Amino acid sequence: MRIVILDGYTVNPGDLSWDEMYSLGDCVVYDRTPPGEILSRSAGAHILLTNKTPLSKSTIEALPPLHCIGVLATGFNIVDVEAARERGIPVTNVPAYSTMSVAQVVFAHLFNLTHGMAHHTAAVREGRWSSNPDFSFWDSPLIEVSGLTLGIVGFGRIGRAVAAIAMAFGMKVITGDHPVSSKVPAGVLMVSLEELFAQSDVVTLHCPLTPATLGLVNRDRLRMMKPTAYLINTSRGPLVENSALAEALNDGTIAGAGLDVLPEEPPPAGNPLLTAKNCSITPHFAWASTAARARLLKEAVENIRAFQRGEKRNVVNT
């Protein structure tokens, strides 16, 4: 059985092992696959694994031997799952592998925003503390998170993990009705999406990208927020309208933003968020701790083993 991995580098840049994957069959791993080589590299594959390399309807139809597609991620919009279903090809994903890693980065952004961690570290390196007459130095407000209201948009696994951590820090937690979630745990208040944006001191996004959530954070919703509020997005870049957020940051509509995702990645030089006020951007790495990537790789292997046994595991297009 031939297994082809089209873009394995981000999952395993060399610090993990492919040995278990190699044990499953004749396995070829490409670090990256440019668009013009997707078909040629996929030819003859019985199982095709992808992270961000797109598998369109025309590509899937052009690969007669293909029997299974594995997505090396939780989100699977990179694959035309309907085209795969029409051919009877199961598409698998890997849910929940990065929950705690993403939640950790949410709070890394939150603490950077509330205490200016990167800014004050840079100030120390520039000698501003050394030249200060006092033993302690800061030049921006230092904000305690206890007592602040955290609004969570999307209350799945990651949203729930973020809520638990926030409550441990003494934050008030509310969640919006988009998408509708199951019963919320004690201590979390369900409100409308409009109330969430208006009441929150921090809004953090954890919903999937769908036609309904595309551009969810737009000019109108940003204007609902407090001028002291922060926006954090570790979910999907297109949930936020770039130009509207840059405008809101620059004119003081909101106080700051922490982003790990953008609509176009890597961002082009002209992205207005790269120069917006108090906007911290990390390079889409919330998911990528060593532990999370090891879980991802292990789960991808187990998905293939299940397929080889004739079982369905993490199939998203049944």
N, C-alpha and C positions, 0 to 999 in steps of 0.2 A: 504494500500500500504506500503510495507516494504522498508525502506531506510537504507542502510548500508554505513557508512563512514569509510573507511579502515585506514586512517592515518590523523586524525584531529588535532593532537597536534600542528604542526607548524602553522597552520592557527589560531587555538584558544587554546593557552596553559593555558587558564583560565581567561584571561582578557576581553573576549568577551562573548556573550551569544549564545547558541544553540537554544533558545526558538522558534525562527521563523522556524528553520529546524524541530524541534520536532512537530510543529503544522501541518506539511505537511503529516504526517503519522506515522506509527510505526517505529521510528528512533533509530538506534543503532550507537553510536560513539566509535570507537577504537582510542586510541592515536597513535598506530603503529601496523602494521601487518607484522610479519615475513613471508618470502616466503612460509614456510611449512603450514601456516594457511590461506592463501588467499582463497582457495577454500572452506574450512569449514566455514569461517566467511561470505563468499559471498553467500553461499547456501540459497535459498529462497528469495534473494533480488530482488525486482522489479526495484529499482534504486540503482546504485552503484556509490559512490563518492570516488575519489582517488586524491592524490596529487603526491606522488612519488612511490606509490605501483604499480608495473607493472601489467597490464592486457593483457596477451598474447592471441593469437588465441585459444590455447588449453583451457585456463581458460574461455574465453568467450563462447566457444562451450559447456563447461561443466555446464553452468548455464541456464537451460531452462526458468526459470521464468523472466530472466533479460530483461527489456524493455528500459532502458535508462542508459547511463554512463555519469557522470559529472566529469570533471577534475577541481580540485581546483587550477587552475593556468592558465596562458595564453598558454604556450607550452603544447602540447598534445601527444608528441612522446612516452610517457609512456604507451599509449593504442594502440593496434593494431586496428586502425580505419577501415582498410579494412575488417578485420574479423567482426567487428561490423556492417559495412555496409551490408555485405553479409547476416547477420541475420536481417537486418532492424532495428538495434538498433542505435538511434541517440547518438552521442558523443558531449557533449557541453564543452565549455571552458569559461574562464572569461577574456576577453581582456581589456586592458587599465586601470586596477584597480591600478597599481603601478607606472604609468608613472612618476609622480613627485617625488615619493620616490626614484626611481632608479636614476633619473637625479640628485637628491640631493647628493646621494652617489658618483656619478661620480665626482662632484666638491669637495666633502670631500677628495677623493683620490687625486685629482689634487692639492688642497691646501696643503695637507700633503707632496706631492712630491716637490712642489715648495717652501715651507717654512719650511719643516722639522718639522711639528707641533708635532708629537709624539716624535721625537728625542729631540727637545728642551724642551718639557715638562719633559721628563725623566732627561735631564741635570739639570733642575731647582731642581727637587726632589733630585738629587744627590749632590746638594750644589754647583754646578759649577757657578751659577749666584751669589750666596751669597759670594763666594770667589773671584769674579772677581773685578778688580780695577776700572772698568768703570760701568756706570749706565745701559748700554745696552750690551747684550751678544748674539753672535751667532758664530757657528763654521762650518757652511756649507753655500753655496750660497743661497741667498734669491731672488727668481725670480718673477718678476712681470708678471702676465698673460696677461695684456693689450698689444696688439700688437703681441702676439704669434699666430701661426696658429694651429687651432684645426681641425684634420681630423676625420670625422665621417663615419664609415663603417656601413651602414644600416641606412636608413633615414625614418623609420617609426615613430610611435608616440613618442617613447622615444628619438630617434635621433633628431627629430624636437624640442622637449622640451629642449634637451641639447644645440642645436644650438641657441635657443632663449636666454638661460641663458648666453652662451658664448659671444654672441654679446653684451649683456648688460654689460659684463665685458670688452668690447673693443677688444675681440679676433677676428681674421679673421677665417672664417669658410669655410671649403671645405668638400665635400662629394664624396665618390667614387662610382664607377659604379657597385658595387657588394653588394647586389643585385641591379638591376636597380630600381630606385625610380621614383616617379611621379615628376611633375614640382617642382623645389626647390624654396623656397621663396627668395625675394629680399635680397641681402647681402650674399647669400651662393653660392659658385662657385662649379660647377660640374666638376670633373676631373677624369682621369683614376685611377684605384686602385694603379698602380705603381707610378703615380705622387703623389697620396695622401700619400703613405708611405715615399716618398722621400722629400716632401715639409713640412710635418707636424712637429710641435714642440711637439704636443700631438696627439696620435692616440687613439680613443675610439671606442669600438666595440658594435654594437647594432643590429646585424643581427641574424636571427634564425639559429639553427643548422640543416643543410641539408647535403646530400652527397657532395654538391658543396662547402660548407663552412667548412667542417671538416678539421682541420689543416690549416685553412686559414693563420694564422700567423705562418710561418715556418722559417727556417734558412735563406732562400733566401730573404723573405720579411723583416725580421729583419735587414738584412745587407743593405737594401735600406734606412733604417732610419738614421737620423742624430745621431751622438754620444751624443748629448745633449737632445735627444727626450725621451718622456715618452710614455708608453703603458698603457691603462686602459681597463679592461674587466669586465663589469657588466652584460654580456649577457649570454654566454654559455661557460663552461670551455673547451670543446673539440675544440673550434675555435682556440685555441693556443696550439702549441706543447711544452709541459713542458720542455723537455730537451733542445730544441733550445732556449727558452726564458731564462732559467737559464744560459746557456752558454753565451748568448748575454749580460746578466747583469754582469756576473762575469768577462768577458773580456773587458767590456767597449764599446761594440758595440752600446748599448743604455744606457741612464742615469738612468732609473728606471722604475718600474712598480707598478701599483695599481690594485689588483685583488680582486673581490668579488666571483669569481667562479673558479672552478678547474675541470679537467676531472674526477677525482674521489673524491667524497665528502662523509664524511670527508676525508681529505688527509691522506694517510699512512705516517708513520714516514720517509720513504725514499724518499719522493717527493723532488726533487732537488730545487724546488722553496722555500721551507721552510728555506733554508740556503743561498739562492742567495743574492747577494749584492743589496741593495736599492730596495727590493721587499716587499711591504706592502700588506698583505693578510687579508681580512675581511671574516667572516664565512657565506657567501651567505645570507646576511641579507638585501641587498639593497631593496628587495621587501616587507620587513616585518614590516614597520612602523605600528603603531596601526591603523592609519587612512586607510592605504592601505588594511590591513587585514579585517577591518570592511567592506570596499567596496567589497572585494572579497567574503566574506560570504553573504552579501546582494545580490550580483549578482548571486551567486550559488543558493540561495533560489528562486530568480526570474526565473532562468532557469528551475527549477523544476516546479514551478507554471505554467509556459508556457507549459511545457510538459503535465502536468495534464489537461490543457485546450485543448490539441490537437494542440498546436501552436509550431512552430520552433523558438527557440531563441538561438543565439550563437552556432548553430550546425555546426560542422567542417567537417562532413563526408556526406553531402548531395550529 
